[in-house]
């Protein structure tokens, strides 16, 4: 495996036989690496948010817990080991540039990449993929890995984000449908979801919120919102104000890091919305404190750029 560094723009994985078109093998190799990277490194923005939260904390126990998290992140990088034993299930977001030159069966290539990861990764990952009808567990299953797709206009690359979903944060996602709700109604519901989750999702978490659209699109927005870098401000002033209110309210609940109490239950609240009908779905989901997220681009000319 060729390990790329963040923002490396001129690395090539190709040989003379692959030409200048994105192929199945290119995608499979990137999938394997993205998933492996995501298990071993806490994103830089998340480490910074944890450090800032530690410095603001008024609870000594919470400060110690946040320090343990930062130490765990540091040691995982130094030892090339997993940050957490729950490797989750593989989840990928694929954005296809409308000007990209590709000749690949993308979903099959993604599945093959994960299969190769299972066979070669050290240490091995546990069998978390579960059949919901039989509860049989393994590494493969119907529609696994989970992949969603979108387009990027005028781009000549494929951008792939890996964000494995583990049990703690995945279990407490929720959605409700309202009819012409006020902002107060929406925010009260989101706060109720946070209260119900308590500290069972391994806080401090990142909250992703989707508002509007349709049932399925709302959930997609919520998950994609968790991928937004921490510390960024929402472009929409209404949502920016909502995010700040919810950030303050959730942290005021006092659950604290891993339920130890304190001022830090959430590292960021990220919301998005879409126009819809009078019925308004509201979806809430979480990423645990590790906030697994890796992303890279494969360009049509052979360059591979690791974004995070």
N, C-alpha and C positions, 0 to 999 in steps of 0.2 A: 504494500500500500504506500502510495506517495502522500505524505501528510502535508497539506497546504496550510499556509499561515493566513490569517485574516487579511483581506484586501490584497491578496496576491493576484495579479492580473495577467500574468504571462506564462503560467504553468500549462503544460500540455500532457494529456494522457494518451494521445493518439499515436499510432504507428502508421507506416506508409500505406497500409491496407484500408484504413478507415476513411481516408479522404477528408473532405471539408463539410461533411454532413453529420449531424448528431445521430448516433446509432444506439441500438439497444445496450451494447456493452458499456458505452459511456454513462448511460443512465443507471444501469445496475451497479457499476462501480461507485458512482456518487451516492446512491442510496445506501449502500453498505457503509461508506465512510461517514455520511451524515448521521446515521443512526448510532454508530459507534461513538462519534464525537459527542453526541447529545447526552450520552450516559456518563461521560467522564469530565465534563466541564460545565460549571455554572456560568452563564453569560456574563460578560463584563458589566453591563448595565445593572444586572441583578446583584452582583457582588458590591458594586458601588452603593446601591440602594440599601443593602443589608448593613454596610458600614455606616451609612448616614443614619439609619434607624438606630443602630447601636449607640451612636454618639448622642442621639436625642432622647434615648430611653431614660425614664425615671426609676424603673424597676431594676434592681441589681440582678435578680434572677433572669430577667429578660435579657439584660446586657450579656450575661454569661452564656445564655443560650444562643444569642446571635453571634457571639465570638466563636462558639463551637461550630456553628454553621460555616462561618468564614474559614475556620481552620480545616474543616472537612473538605471544603471546596479547594483549598490550597493543596492539601495532601493528595486529593484525587488527581489533580493535575501533575504534581510532582511524581507520583507513583504510577500514573497512567492506569488508574483503577476507577471503579464506579463510585459515584457519589452516593447512590442508594441502590439497594439490592432489588427493589421493585423497578424493573426495566420497562414496565408498562406494555402496552400494545403499540405497534408501529402506526403512526399517523403522519401523512405527508400532504403538503399543499403544493400543487404544481401550477405554475403560471407560465403559459405558453406565449412567447413573443410572436406577433403576427407576421414578422419578417424573418423568423428563425428558419433555418434550413435543417429539417430533421426527417429521418426515415426510420421510425422505430415504433414498436408496439409498446407504448409507454407503460400501461398498467402491467403487462406481462414482465417488462424489464424491471419495474419496481418490485414485483413479487420475487423475481429471481435474485435481485440484489439483497432482499431480506433473507431469502433462503441461504445465500452465500454467507451472510453475516452470522446466522445461526450456526453454520457448520464451522466457522473459523474464529469467532470472537473469543478472546481470552481476557478475563474470565468468562465462562459460559453464562448465558442468560437463562432465566427460569421460564417455564411454560405458562405464560399468562394468557395466551389466546384461548378464549373459552366459548364453546358452543352454548348459546343461551337456552337451547331446547333440551340438551342432554347433560349439560355442565361438564362435558368432556374437555380436557385442557391439553394444549399442545402448542405448536409454533405456527400452524397454518389453520385456515378456516375460510368459510364463505365470505367473500368480499374483503379479505384481509391480505395485505395491509389496507387500512382505511385511507382513501385518496380522494381529494377534492380538486377541481380544476377551475382555472380562470384564464383569461387572456390579457396580454399586455400589448397595447397598440404600439406599432412602430419599433418594437424591440426585436433584436436578432439573437435572442437567447431563450433558454428554458431556465426558469428560476424554481428551485425546489427547496421547500422548508420542511424540516423534520421536527415534530413536537410529540414525542411518545406520551401516551396518556396512561398514568398509573391509577391505582384503585382509590387512593385517598382523595385526590382532587377530582377524579372523574365521578365519584359516587354522589357528590353533592350539587351537581349542576341541576338546574330547574328551569321550567318555563310555565308561564301563565298567559292566557288570552283575555284581553280586556276590550271593552267597547268605549271608544272615545275617552280614554283615561286622561286625567290631569297629570302634570309632572309630579305632583305630590303623591298621587296614587302609585305611579311608576316607582318612585324612589322608596316609598313605604314597602312595596313588594320586594324590591331588591334588598332592602335592609332586613326584611323577614327571612329571606333566603340565607343571608349571612348569619343571622341569629341561629337558624336551624342547623347550619353547617357547624357552628361553634368553632372548635379547634380540631375537628376530625379530618380536615383536608391539609394538614401539615403546614400551618401558617408560620411566617407571614406569606400570604398568597398574592397573586395577581388576579384581579377580578375582571372578566370580560363580559360586556353587556351588549346585547342586541335589542333594538327597539323597532317595531314596525315590520314592513314587508309582509311576507307570508310565513307560515309555521316553520318550513324548512330553511328559508333564507335567514330568518331571525336567528336561529341556532348557529348557522354558519357565521353570521356577523359577530356573534358573541365569542365564538372560538377564535376567529381571526383577530378580534380585539385584544386577546391575551398576548398576541405576537408583537404588538406595538412596543417599541423600546420604552423602558421606564425612564421617567424624567421628561418625556415629551408632553406638549400641551395640545389638547384637542383643537383642531382648526375651527370647529363650530363653537361659538361663545356660549350657547345654551348648554351644550354637552360639557364644555369645559367647567362651567359653574356647577353642573350636576356632579361631575366627577369629584370635584373638590369637596362638595357637601357630603357625598357618600364616603369619601376617603376619611374625612374627619369623624363621621358617624360610626363607621365600622371599627375604626381604631379606638373610639371611645367605649366600645363594648367591653374592652379589657381582657379578651381571651389571651392575647399575647403570643409570642413565639412558641409553637408547639404546645399551646395551652398552659404555659407557665405563668400567665398573667403579664400585664404590662401594656405599653402604649402602641405596640406594633402587631396588629393582626393582618393588615394588608399593606403591601408595598406600593400598589398602584391600582386605580380603578379606571378602566378604559372602556369607553362606550362608543357605539356607532348606531346609526339609524337608517332606515329606508322608508320612503313613502309607501303607503299601502291603502287598505280599505278602512272602514270605520272600526273593524275589529283590529286590535293592536296586540300582537304577541310581544312579550318581553321575556328574553332568555338571559340567564346568568350562568356563567361557568367559571372555573378556577384553574390556575396553575399553582402547584405547591411551591415552596420556597426555592427549590432548585430551578424552577422556571425553564424547563428543558426547551431549547430552541437552537437549531443550527440551520444555516441557509447558505446556498451557493448557486452560482449560475454557470451553465454550459453554453458557450457562444458557438455560433455556426462556424467560426474560423478555428475552433479547437481550443480556445482559451477556457480555463476553468477558474472562476473567481469565488473564493470563499468570503462571504459577507459577514457571517457571524458563526 
